[in-house]
Amino acid sequence: MIAQRLEKFRKKMREYQIDVYLIPTADYHESEYVGDYFKCREYLTGFTGSAGTAVITQEDACLWTDGRYFVQAARQLEGSSIRLMKMGEEGVPTVTAYLEEHLRAGMTLGFDGRVINGRMGEELSKIFTDRQVKIAYQQDLVGEIWEERPRLVSRPIWVLDEKYAGESAQDKLFRLRETMRETKATVHLLTTLDDIVWLLNIRGDDIPCNPVVLSYLIVTMDACHLFIQRQAVGESVKSYLEELQVTLHPYEEVYSFVKNYKNETILLEKACVNYALCQGIDSSNQVLDRMNPEAMAKAVKNPVEMENIRQAHIKDGVAVTRFMYWLKKNIGKISIDELSAAEKLESLRKEQEGYLQPSFDTISAYGPNAAMCHYQATKESYSELKPEGLYLVDSGGQYYEGTTDITRTIVLGKLTDQEREHFTLAAMAMLRLGNAKFKEGTYGLSLDYLAREPFWKRGLDFNHGTGHGVGYLLNVHERPTGIHRRTTPWNLEGEVLVEGMLTSDEPGIYIEGSHGIRTENLMFCRKAEKNEYGQFMEFEFVTFVPIDLDGIDTNLMRAEDVEYLNDYHRAVYEKISPYLSQEEKEWLKEYTREISKG
């Protein structure tokens, strides 16, 4: 099937006289996760991961993806003619370097300009125009061969009450316009979906697990223009938006609308606005290319959001703790597989008041499957859980009170010495980072070593970030907050850790063909003491679910590691036990018992 699609695609390339075609994983808004309509790269290559870029020539086909997906991509591309390019690995060219190697004067590079961001599009244009390579950005070639392509989703939107949002949309717009005045911007073009719905205090369901709505927003000093599929806006929401003085326009009209602006100062972020839209901006305008002001404002949760988030995580902690009790009690006694385990966890979340939906597709992975960071069990391919080894479940929920994300690796039976060592290292790493104290102004990049040091001392590592920002009833991955060992595009723009930021703490270890382990909590950044040395900062865990003591080897731990684990487990029991049955409560008491250094 993939070979047939590539053949049709190359024929279409010849029709348009395109020599090399670039296919990212993106929608028109540079979203991390995309709806089915936008899964062009998946359709053409068969790789289902959430991150990847395909490049197709007449003779070659390559797919780039990051370390989270190396194992999965290798399996899914096996037998096809598509070559896997492991991003960041020694000897692997970047996408741009590959294009430079394969494009010569007189050739044409093609891509759909609506799914390539403006910054990347301009960089490619600059590189290849100088080399006399043409750029063709107005053809969606995958769309032209995609039979029975899913329809563009448009589901009803709703208003998020201020008791959850903590601030009115009017106040958010006022603050935005103050920022515009400070930067001398007269027009703000906003296309990132989570920023738009956060600013207007609305939510939708156009991307699975991400409560956003396909839309564009243009804000001036005296007007707001929202470009949206009209069927998504009911009468009550329409009235709400009218009160905000928001004018509605058809979704696709933004491309012609933006051409009307002349001699304005337009604030936008080219890395998030698609290339086709950027190209429509008249040259008489001055463009201020900088991070959307909403991104930082959204990342720093207000006091109402913070308290709601704490409540959401208690609810979520109850559901996940009850799941762990159920699994430990029933493994080896009843039939349980990766799919039924995930369904059980989802059913327990649904019992919690205010629960809406998962915050991402649950990763339910037993044994060797857990070595694939973003493994997905399917009805066609899944594993039975046995009373031996390790089971990893990475899951989360969307609640009115916030977004959750938690990973626990659960011991199902006898472990090897290596599995026990790796399990202990992951727990130690998570707790060490979560107990960090640092000076105000510190970047997440500076703290990453705290989590990696236990692994690095043993010549081990994990090939993903240690922490990511989390939205409020929004995207489970939210910029700019993050804890990484490598720099990112916004490392120096907004990754300073500020009070109110919510971030994950999720070190792990992945041994292909054997096991995968990850332990993840979410935590707030908070102010600690202030003294003659300045303002100190610390983290506050909001996730309260036990860490499986059956996998812990205290001989590997320092005294402080044991203390961190005991302190955390005391908090888990205190916060979660009031919501459990007597039998569950007794189990949790034993499961969070105090341990001693080996």
Secondary structure, DSSP 8 states (H G I E B T S, - for coil): -HHHHHHHHHHHHHHTT-SEEEE-S--TT--SS--GGG-HHHHHH----SS-EEEEESS-EEEEE-GGGHHHHHHHHTTSS-EEEETTSTT---HHHHHHHH--TT-EEE-BTTSSBHHHHHHHHHHHHTTT-EEE-B--HHHHH-TT---------EE--HHHHSS-HHHHHHHHHHHHHHHT-SEEEE--HHHHHHHHTEE--SBTTB---SEEEEEESS-EEEEE-GGG--HHHHHHHHHTTEEEEEGGGHHHHGGG--S-EEEE-TTTSBHHHHHTS-TTSEEEE---HHHHHHHB--HHHHHHHHHHHHHHHHHHHHHHHHHHHHBTTB--BHHHHHHHHHHHHHTSTTEEEESS--EEEEGGGGGSTT----SSS--B--SBSEEEEEE-EEETTEE--EEEEEE-SB--HHHHHHHHHHHHHHHHHHT-EEETT-BHHHHHHHHHHHHHTTT---SS-SEEE--SSS-SSEEEEEE-SS--TTHHHH-B--TTBEEEE--EEEETTTEEEE-BEEEEEEEEEEETTEEEEEEEE-------GGG--GGGS-HHHHHHHHHHHHHHHHHHGGGS-HHHHHHHHHHT------
